[in-house]
């Protein structure tokens, strides 16, 4: 089992920055990749960024150049640095991990971008 806890969400003005964190516990050493997803109100959940345990990354086109995903193996924590935030980035952000042929999810953290 892997447990995921997100933190770092909040209210920010357009153009601002936030850093989300996802702390993994349990059998975290078995995680193959982790990612961030988001779900805006009334919309489907979408992938934002992924990172493998080898450090390979992938981003949604909508966040390329603005968001950066990173993985601190020592802390079993994945971060999502979000810069130049836009109102359309407003959503609940969820952490995801794939380990032992299973997918795990955190409960999410809310990001609101508004003036």
N, C-alpha and C positions, 0 to 999 in steps of 0.2 A: 504494500500500500504506500501511496505517496499523498501527503497533505500539502496543499498550497494555500498560502495566505497573501493576499494583495494589500498594498498600502500605497499612499501617496496621492490619491485622487483629491480633487477639490475644485474650487471656483477660481478661474483665471480669466484675465482680459485677453481679447484677441491680440496676437503677437507675443504673448507671454509663454512661459515654459513651466513644465512640471516634470518630475521624475517619479515614475511608478516603480515599485519594487514587488517582487513575488518571491517569498521565502518558501523553499521546499523542505519538507521533513519526512521522516519515515525512511523508505528505501530510496532516498534521493540519489544515491550513487549509481543507481540503475537507469537513470533517466537518459534517453537517447536524444530527445530534443525538447525544447520548450518554446512557447509562443505567447503572444498577446493577441487577443481577439477583442472586438468591441461590438456592442449592439446599441444602436440608437433607438429611441422610442418609435415603435411602429415599423421597425425595419428588421431584417434578418441579421443574425450574428455574422460578422465578417472577420477574416484574418487581417491582422495589422502587420505583424512581424514575427519571424521565426528564427531560432538559432539552434544549431546542432551542438552536441557535446564536443565536436571538433572545431567549433567556432564559425562554421558557415552560416550566413545570414540570408534572409529573404524578406522583402518588404512589399507591401501593397503599393501600387503606383501612387495612390493618393497621399502617402506619407513619405515617399522617398525624398531624401535630402532634408527632411525636417525631423524625423524620428530616428533614434539609434537604439538598437537592442544590444545588450551585453550580458555576460554570464560570469559571475564571480563564483568559481568552483569552491573556493575555500569557505564561502558563506552559504553555499547552495542557494544562491539568490540570483534571479534574473531581473534586470532593470530595463525600463523603457524610458529613455530620455526624449521628451517631446518638446520641440522648439517651434517657434513661429505658429503657435496654435491658432486654429480658425474656429469659428462657431460650428462648422460642420464636423469638427472633431468631438463635439459633445456626445457622450455615450457612456454606458457602463462598460468598463474594461475588465476583461477576464484573462486570467493566467491559465495556461494549458501546459500539460506535460505528457509525454508519451514514454511509458516504461513498462517492461514485462508484457508487451503486446496489449497494453491497456492505455486508455486516455483518461487523464485526471483533469479536473477543473477546480479553480478557486471560486469563491463566492462573488468576486467582483468588487470593483471600486469605481465610484462615479466621478467622471470628469465633466465639468461644465465650463464652456468657454463663452463668455458673454460680457458685453460692455455695460 
